[in-house]
Amino acid sequence: MKNTAAPQPSKGEDHSTRLFRVQELTARLGVGRSTVYDWLQNPDPEHPFPRPVKIGRITAWRASDVQAWLDALPASVAA
């Protein structure tokens, strides 16, 4: 059974500069790659998923943006 609880940052984890590639992001959120890209294509008007940053050919998400998105989700969705 998949754990659907929102992931919590590790103690001492610096979210100001940390970047998640899609593989790590999907593992942390417990969703598939297509779900992440669906959230980007069809954003929730109240809680849009953070936009990734591009570094050359690399796509990544700022950990601070992802954590802020998780924190803003209603408890019924994040639980």
C-alpha positions in Angstrom: 0.0 0.0 0.0 1.3 3.4 -1.0 2.0 6.0 1.7 -0.1 9.1 0.7 1.0 11.3 3.5 2.9 14.5 2.5 6.6 14.0 2.7 8.4 15.9 5.4 11.8 17.4 4.9 14.7 15.8 6.8 16.1 17.7 9.7 18.6 20.2 8.6 17.6 19.9 4.9 18.2 23.2 3.2 15.2 23.9 0.9 16.5 27.2 -0.3 18.9 25.8 -2.9 17.9 22.1 -3.2 16.6 21.0 -6.6 14.6 17.8 -7.3 14.9 16.1 -10.7 11.7 14.4 -11.8 12.7 11.0 -10.5 13.4 12.2 -7.0 10.3 14.4 -7.1 8.0 11.6 -8.0 9.5 9.3 -5.4 9.1 11.9 -2.7 5.5 12.7 -3.7 4.5 9.1 -4.3 3.1 9.8 -7.8 4.1 8.9 -11.3 5.9 11.1 -13.8 2.8 11.6 -15.9 0.9 12.9 -12.9 3.5 15.6 -12.3 3.3 16.7 -16.0 -0.5 16.5 -15.9 -0.4 18.9 -12.8 1.7 21.3 -14.9 -0.6 21.1 -18.0 -3.9 21.3 -16.1 -3.1 23.3 -13.0 -5.5 23.5 -10.0 -6.6 27.2 -10.0 -6.3 27.3 -6.2 -3.1 25.3 -5.7 -1.1 25.2 -9.0 1.9 22.9 -8.9 5.2 24.8 -9.0 6.8 25.4 -12.4 10.2 23.7 -12.9 13.4 25.5 -13.6 15.5 24.7 -16.7 19.2 24.5 -16.3 20.5 23.7 -19.8 18.6 20.5 -20.8 17.9 19.6 -17.2 14.4 20.2 -15.7 14.2 20.4 -11.9 12.0 21.8 -9.2 13.1 24.0 -6.3 12.6 22.1 -3.0 11.3 25.3 -1.4 8.6 25.7 -4.1 7.5 22.1 -3.7 7.4 22.4 0.1 5.4 25.6 -0.1 3.0 23.8 -2.4 2.6 20.9 0.0 2.1 23.3 2.9 -0.6 25.2 1.0 -2.6 22.0 0.2 -5.7 21.5 2.3 -5.3 18.8 4.9 -7.9 16.6 3.2 -5.7 16.5 0.1 -2.3 16.3 1.7 -3.2 13.5 4.1 
